[in-house]
Amino acid sequence: MAFIDSTVVNVALPSIQVNFHASVTGVQWVVESYGLFLGGLILVGGALGDLFGRRRVFLTGVTIFATASLACAMASNITELVIARSVQGLGAALLVPGSLAIISASFDEESRGKAIGTWSGFTAITTAVGPVLGGWLVEHASWRWAFFVNLPLAAAVIVIALWRIPESRSAIESHIDWPGTLFATLGIGGLVYGFIESANLGWRSPLVIGSLLGGLGCVIAFVFTEAHIAFPMVPLAIFRSGRFTGANLLTLFLYAAVGIFFFLFPLNLIQVQGYSATATGAAVLPFILLMFFLSRWSGGLVARYGARLPLIVGPLITVLGFVLFALPSVGDSYWKAFLAPVMVLGLGMAVTVAPLTTVVMTSVDQGRVGTASGINNAVARVAGVLAIAVFGVVMVNAFGSHLHQRLKGLSLPGRVLQELHADEIKLAGMQVPAGVAPGMAIAIKHMIACAFVYAFRIVMLLCAGLSVASAAISWRMIPATRSSPSAAP
């Protein structure tokens, strides 16, 4: 459910934007609201399972996720959809960490590896099937079916869980860091709200300034709280390990680049290049298949070469992928313009992900492995949330500036120019105003597409810069050879 939903929604975004006549800000919130609550609460979700019972919390998460999916499918406007997506993120924060915790508690050490391998295989399969299935549903039924599909899955999960999964709890006394949770969620939420709404309200808006300052203040309060509370959600001592700190900085930069890419790429293919939703879902299959088939091989690179080399080479390969994505123009074919960049990006991520996970899990002592994994997972999700907010501003400004320059060459009435400028925040989803001559309408549509491609290129080059930063972090902070875990107190 969680992995299908994370891939299906991006393919459905252009259809959702058209259906609700939404701006790119509204479309951003459809993704951000889910990621914000999932990223902010995923560590708490794991702790709640340890405290109240892993099966109970897991089933609670599944029920909330399914109910919210129904609300998403029935939403009558973009605001209702965003609220339902927020609740869906809350459900995901309970079920995602619970799934692996249940496996770890239900299998002995000898068979646990195979069980986790099976879990990983199914997540890879659903990640691959998700975009194609979602695209087909959007194209032949409605974007609403991208959410309806969760209901039968949830029903099956609940029945099987009650029938086959034993209840388990942590033998160690657990505590919930509610102050840390509150400050983390409000901090990320304030920053994201400020960046996204700046495209609508402008940087001088008191709401934008207040949101950014409030978010920054909550982030500072979160760090202070974690340093002084008895049972912190994110124990700061764990960052004394240079390997762990480096791995998380790499995760922050690289997953920020990947997050904004997967937000913008479907918009490019559907609204600019004219792809169907099904074809758009299939377009990213090479990326996912490379990740799936090469993950075992890339995991072995650490034993042969150490972690630093693949964590330098992998991000550098993604640099090439993002640069290649900056080359295609309007109307280029998939096989000529997009297949190679998709495969290069997939290869770079395949080389990176398994060694990165290995570094995270071996950079702290054994008693902190679960915490380290949870922190890295949260960093990856928060990176995507922040990237969509920040680079969304860059995208809107670059698009509007380029379109404004192109429109100067046309002798358009003031009313038409005013309508076009007012709709710039919709990016390539904007419509030509009524009453424009057919020939002129075609020219305006082409200018809108070119403006989107121009802004997309700028963002892809910025993503390449983030990947270079990731490689530099590996070079500086990840040791060349495998070392024993840091004994962080």
C-alpha positions in Angstrom: 0.0 0.0 0.0 2.6 2.5 1.1 5.0 1.9 -1.8 2.3 1.8 -4.5 0.8 5.0 -3.2 4.1 6.9 -3.1 4.6 6.2 -6.9 1.0 6.3 -8.1 0.3 9.8 -6.9 3.1 11.5 -8.9 1.6 10.1 -12.1 -1.9 11.2 -11.1 -0.8 14.8 -10.3 -1.4 16.3 -13.8 -4.9 14.9 -13.9 -5.6 16.1 -10.3 -4.4 19.6 -11.3 -6.7 19.7 -14.4 -9.7 18.3 -12.4 -9.5 20.9 -9.6 -8.1 23.7 -11.8 -5.2 23.9 -9.2 -2.0 25.8 -9.2 1.3 24.1 -8.8 1.2 25.2 -5.1 -1.9 23.1 -4.6 -0.3 20.2 -6.4 2.8 20.5 -4.3 0.7 20.3 -1.1 -0.8 17.0 -2.3 2.7 15.5 -2.1 4.0 17.6 0.7 1.2 17.0 3.2 1.7 13.3 3.0 5.5 13.5 3.2 5.5 16.0 6.0 3.5 13.8 8.4 5.2 10.6 7.3 8.7 12.1 7.7 7.9 13.9 11.0 6.1 11.0 12.7 7.9 7.9 11.4 10.2 7.6 14.4 7.3 8.0 16.8 5.4 5.3 14.8 8.1 2.8 15.6 8.3 3.8 19.3 4.5 3.5 19.6 4.7 -0.1 18.2 7.3 -1.0 20.8 5.2 0.5 23.6 1.6 -0.5 22.8 2.1 -3.6 20.6 3.5 -3.8 17.1 0.5 -5.5 15.5 -2.0 -3.2 17.2 -0.2 0.0 16.0 0.4 -1.5 12.5 -3.3 -2.3 12.1 -4.2 1.1 13.4 -2.0 2.6 10.7 -3.5 0.4 8.0 -7.0 1.4 9.1 -6.1 5.1 9.1 -4.4 4.8 5.8 -7.3 3.1 4.2 -9.9 5.5 5.6 -7.8 8.5 4.4 -7.5 6.8 1.0 -11.2 6.7 0.7 -11.4 10.4 1.7 -8.7 11.2 -1.0 -10.8 9.4 -3.6 -14.0 11.2 -2.6 -12.4 14.7 -2.3 -14.4 17.4 -4.1 -11.6 20.1 -4.1 -7.9 20.4 -3.6 -8.2 21.4 0.1 -10.1 18.3 1.0 -7.5 16.2 -0.9 -4.6 17.8 1.0 -6.3 17.2 4.4 -7.0 13.6 3.5 -3.4 13.2 2.3 -2.2 14.5 5.7 -4.2 11.9 7.5 -2.8 9.3 5.1 0.7 10.3 6.0 -0.2 9.8 9.7 -1.4 6.3 8.9 1.8 5.5 6.9 4.0 6.7 9.8 2.4 3.9 11.9 2.4 1.1 9.4 5.8 1.6 7.6 8.1 1.2 10.6 5.7 -1.4 12.0 6.1 -3.8 9.1 9.8 -4.4 9.5 9.5 -4.4 13.3 7.0 -7.2 13.1 9.3 -9.2 10.8 12.2 -8.7 13.1 10.1 -9.9 16.1 8.5 -12.8 14.3 11.5 -14.6 12.9 14.6 -16.0 14.6 18.1 -14.7 13.6 18.7 -17.6 11.1 15.5 -17.0 9.0 15.2 -13.2 9.6 17.5 -12.3 6.7 15.4 -14.3 4.2 12.2 -12.7 5.6 13.6 -9.2 5.2 14.8 -10.1 1.7 11.3 -11.2 0.8 9.9 -7.9 2.2 12.5 -6.0 0.1 11.5 -8.0 -3.0 7.8 -7.2 -2.7 8.6 -3.5 -2.1 10.6 -3.5 -5.3 7.9 -5.3 -7.2 5.2 -2.9 -6.0 7.4 0.1 -6.7 7.9 -1.1 -10.3 4.2 -1.9 -10.8 2.9 1.2 -9.1 3.6 3.8 -11.8 2.3 1.6 -14.6 -0.8 0.5 -12.7 -1.4 4.1 -11.5 -1.0 5.5 -15.0 -3.4 2.9 -16.5 -6.0 3.7 -13.8 -5.7 7.4 -14.3 -5.9 7.1 -18.1 -8.7 4.5 -18.3 -10.7 5.2 -15.2 -9.9 8.3 -13.0 -7.1 9.6 -10.7 -9.5 8.7 -7.9 -8.8 5.0 -8.5 -5.2 5.6 -7.5 -6.6 5.9 -4.0 -9.6 3.4 -4.3 -7.0 0.6 -5.1 -5.8 0.8 -1.4 -9.2 -0.3 0.0 -9.1 -4.0 -1.0 -5.4 -4.2 -0.2 -6.1 -2.8 3.3 -9.0 -5.3 3.9 -6.7 -8.2 3.0 -3.9 -6.9 5.2 -6.3 -6.5 8.2 -7.7 -10.1 7.8 -4.3 -11.7 7.4 -2.7 -9.7 10.2 -5.5 -10.7 12.7 -5.2 -14.3 11.5 -1.5 -14.8 11.2 0.6 -12.1 13.0 1.4 -12.6 16.7 1.4 -9.5 18.9 4.8 -8.4 20.2 6.3 -5.6 22.3 9.7 -4.3 23.2 11.2 -5.8 26.3 13.0 -2.5 26.9 11.0 0.3 28.5 9.9 2.7 25.8 9.2 6.4 26.0 7.5 8.7 23.5 9.3 12.0 22.8 6.2 14.1 22.3 8.0 17.6 22.6 10.6 16.5 20.0 7.8 15.2 17.7 5.9 18.5 18.0 8.9 20.7 17.3 10.1 18.5 14.4 6.8 18.5 12.7 6.0 22.2 13.3 9.6 23.1 12.2 9.5 21.2 8.9 5.9 22.3 8.3 6.6 26.0 8.9 9.6 26.0 6.5 7.7 24.0 3.8 4.6 26.3 4.1 6.7 29.4 3.9 8.6 28.3 0.8 5.5 26.9 -1.1 3.3 29.9 -0.3 5.9 32.4 -1.2 5.1 31.6 -4.9 1.5 32.7 -4.2 1.9 35.4 -1.6 5.4 36.8 -2.2 8.4 36.9 0.0 7.2 40.1 1.8 4.0 38.5 3.0 3.8 38.5 6.9 2.4 34.9 6.7 5.4 33.7 4.6 7.9 35.6 6.8 6.2 34.4 10.0 6.0 30.8 8.8 9.7 30.7 7.9 10.8 32.3 11.1 8.5 30.1 13.2 9.7 27.0 11.4 13.3 27.9 12.0 12.6 28.6 15.6 10.9 25.2 16.0 13.9 23.5 14.4 16.2 25.2 16.9 13.9 24.2 19.8 13.9 20.6 18.5 17.7 20.5 18.7 17.7 22.0 22.2 15.0 19.6 23.3 16.8 16.5 22.0 20.0 17.6 23.7 18.3 17.9 27.2 15.4 15.4 27.3 15.9 12.1 29.0 14.6 9.9 26.2 15.2 11.8 22.9 13.6 10.7 19.6 16.9 11.7 17.9 19.8 11.2 20.4 22.3 13.8 19.3 25.2 11.7 20.6 24.7 9.3 17.6 26.0 12.1 15.3 29.4 11.9 17.0 30.1 9.1 14.5 31.5 11.0 11.4 30.4 8.1 9.2 26.8 8.4 10.4 26.8 12.2 10.0 28.3 11.9 6.6 25.8 9.3 5.5 22.9 11.4 6.5 24.2 14.6 4.9 24.7 12.5 1.7 21.1 11.2 2.1 19.8 14.8 2.6 21.4 16.2 -0.6 20.9 13.2 -2.9 17.3 12.4 -1.9 16.4 16.1 -2.2 17.5 15.9 -5.8 15.7 12.7 -6.5 12.5 14.0 -4.7 12.1 17.1 -6.8 12.9 15.1 -10.0 10.1 12.6 -9.4 7.7 15.5 -8.7 8.5 17.4 -11.9 9.2 14.6 -14.4 5.6 13.3 -14.7 4.4 17.0 -15.2 7.0 17.3 -18.0 6.0 14.1 -19.8 2.3 14.6 -19.5 1.8 18.4 -19.8 4.7 19.3 -22.1 5.7 16.2 -24.0 2.1 14.9 -24.5 2.6 11.4 -22.9 -0.3 9.4 -21.6 -0.5 8.6 -17.9 0.3 4.9 -18.6 3.4 5.8 -20.8 4.5 8.2 -18.1 4.3 5.4 -15.5 6.3 3.1 -17.7 8.9 5.7 -18.5 10.5 5.3 -15.0 10.5 1.5 -15.2 14.2 1.3 -16.3 15.2 3.3 -13.2 13.3 0.9 -10.8 14.5 -2.3 -12.6 18.1 -1.2 -12.4 17.7 -0.5 -8.7 16.1 -3.9 -8.2 18.5 -6.0 -10.2 21.8 -4.3 -9.2 21.1 -3.8 -5.4 22.6 -7.2 -4.4 25.7 -6.5 -6.6 26.1 -3.0 -5.3 25.9 -4.2 -1.7 28.9 -6.4 -2.4 30.9 -3.4 -3.5 31.4 -2.4 0.2 33.2 -5.6 1.0 35.4 -5.3 -2.0 36.2 -1.6 -2.2 35.0 -0.1 1.1 32.1 2.3 1.3 33.7 5.5 0.2 34.4 4.6 -3.4 30.8 3.5 -4.4 29.4 6.5 -2.4 31.6 8.8 -4.5 31.1 7.1 -7.9 27.3 6.6 -7.4 26.4 10.3 -6.9 28.8 11.3 -9.7 26.9 9.0 -12.1 23.6 10.7 -11.0 25.3 14.0 -11.8 25.6 12.8 -15.4 21.9 11.6 -15.3 20.6 15.0 -14.2 22.7 16.8 -16.8 21.3 14.6 -19.5 17.8 15.4 -18.3 18.6 19.1 -18.9 19.2 18.5 -22.6 15.8 17.4 -24.1 13.5 20.0 -25.6 9.8 20.0 -26.4 8.6 17.1 -28.6 11.7 14.8 -28.3 11.0 11.1 -28.3 11.4 8.9 -25.2 14.0 6.6 -26.9 16.1 9.4 -28.1 15.9 11.9 -25.2 14.8 10.3 -22.0 15.7 6.6 -21.9 19.5 7.2 -21.4 19.0 9.7 -18.6 16.6 7.5 -16.8 19.0 4.5 -17.0 22.0 6.6 -16.0 20.1 8.0 -13.0 19.0 4.5 -12.1 22.5 3.2 -12.3 23.8 6.0 -10.1 21.2 5.3 -7.4 21.7 1.6 -7.6 25.4 2.0 -7.0 24.7 4.3 -4.0 21.7 3.0 -2.1 23.0 -0.4 -0.7 26.4 0.9 0.3 24.7 3.9 1.9 22.4 1.7 3.9 25.4 -0.4 5.0 27.3 2.6 6.2 24.2 3.8 8.2 23.8 0.4 9.9 27.5 -0.2 10.6 28.4 3.3 11.8 26.8 3.0 15.2 26.9 0.3 17.9 24.5 -2.6 17.7 22.1 -1.1 20.3 21.5 1.9 18.1 21.0 0.2 14.8 17.2 0.7 14.8 17.5 4.3 15.8 20.1 4.9 13.1 17.9 3.3 10.4 14.9 5.3 11.5 16.8 8.6 11.5 18.2 7.9 8.0 14.7 7.0 6.7 13.3 10.2 8.2 16.1 12.3 6.7 15.4 10.8 3.2 11.7 11.7 3.4 12.2 15.1 4.8 14.8 15.8 2.1 12.1 15.2 -0.6 9.6 17.4 1.3 12.0 20.3 1.6 13.3 20.0 -2.0 9.8 20.1 -3.5 9.1 23.3 -1.4 12.4 25.1 -2.2 12.9 24.0 -5.8 9.2 24.6 -6.5 9.9 28.3 -5.9 12.8 28.2 -8.3 10.6 26.4 -10.9 7.8 28.9 -10.7 10.1 32.0 -10.8 12.2 30.6 -13.8 9.0 29.6 -15.7 7.3 33.0 -15.1 10.4 35.0 -16.1 11.0 33.0 -19.3 7.4 33.1 -20.3 7.2 36.8 -19.7 10.2 37.4 -22.0 8.7 35.2 -24.7 5.3 36.8 -24.6 6.9 40.3 -25.2 7.4 39.3 -28.8 3.6 38.8 -29.4 1.1 41.7 -29.8 -1.3 40.4 -27.2 -4.2 42.5 -25.6 -3.6 43.6 -22.1 -6.4 41.5 -20.8 -4.8 38.3 -22.3 -1.4 39.2 -20.9 -2.9 39.8 -17.4 -4.7 36.4 -17.4 -1.5 34.6 -18.5 0.6 36.3 -15.8 -2.0 35.5 -13.2 -2.0 31.8 -14.2 1.8 31.4 -14.2 1.7 29.5 -10.9 0.0 26.6 -12.7 3.2 26.1 -14.8 2.5 23.9 -17.9 -1.0 23.3 -16.6 -2.1 26.8 -17.4 -4.7 27.4 -20.2 -4.7 29.9 -23.0 -7.3 32.6 -22.3 -10.6 32.5 -24.2 -11.0 34.6 -27.3 -7.4 34.2 -28.6 -7.2 33.4 -32.3 -6.4 29.7 -33.0 -3.0 30.4 -34.5 -2.0 32.7 -31.7 -3.2 30.1 -29.1 -0.9 27.5 -30.6 2.0 29.9 -30.4 1.2 30.7 -26.7 0.9 26.9 -25.9 4.3 26.3 -27.4 5.8 29.2 -25.4 4.3 27.8 -22.2 5.9 24.4 -23.0 9.3 26.0 -23.7 9.1 28.0 -20.5 8.5 24.8 -18.5 11.4 23.1 -20.2 13.7 26.1 -19.5 12.8 26.0 -15.8 13.0 22.2 -15.7 16.6 22.4 -17.0 17.6 24.9 -14.3 16.2 22.6 -11.6 18.0 19.5 -13.1 21.3 21.4 -13.1 20.7 22.3 -9.5 20.0 18.6 -8.8 23.3 17.8 -10.4 24.9 20.3 -8.0 23.4 18.5 -5.1 24.7 15.2 -6.4 28.2 16.7 -6.6 27.9 17.9 -3.0 26.9 14.3 -2.1 30.0 12.9 -3.7 32.1 15.5 -1.9 30.6 14.6 1.4 31.5 10.9 0.8 35.1 11.9 -0.1 35.5 14.0 3.0 33.5 12.1 5.7 33.3 8.4 4.7 36.5 6.4 5.5 38.2 4.6 2.6 38.1 1.3 4.4 35.5 -0.4 6.6 35.9 0.5 10.2 34.4 -0.7 13.4 31.2 1.1 14.5 31.7 4.2 16.6 31.0 3.7 20.3 28.7 6.6 20.6 27.5 6.8 24.3 
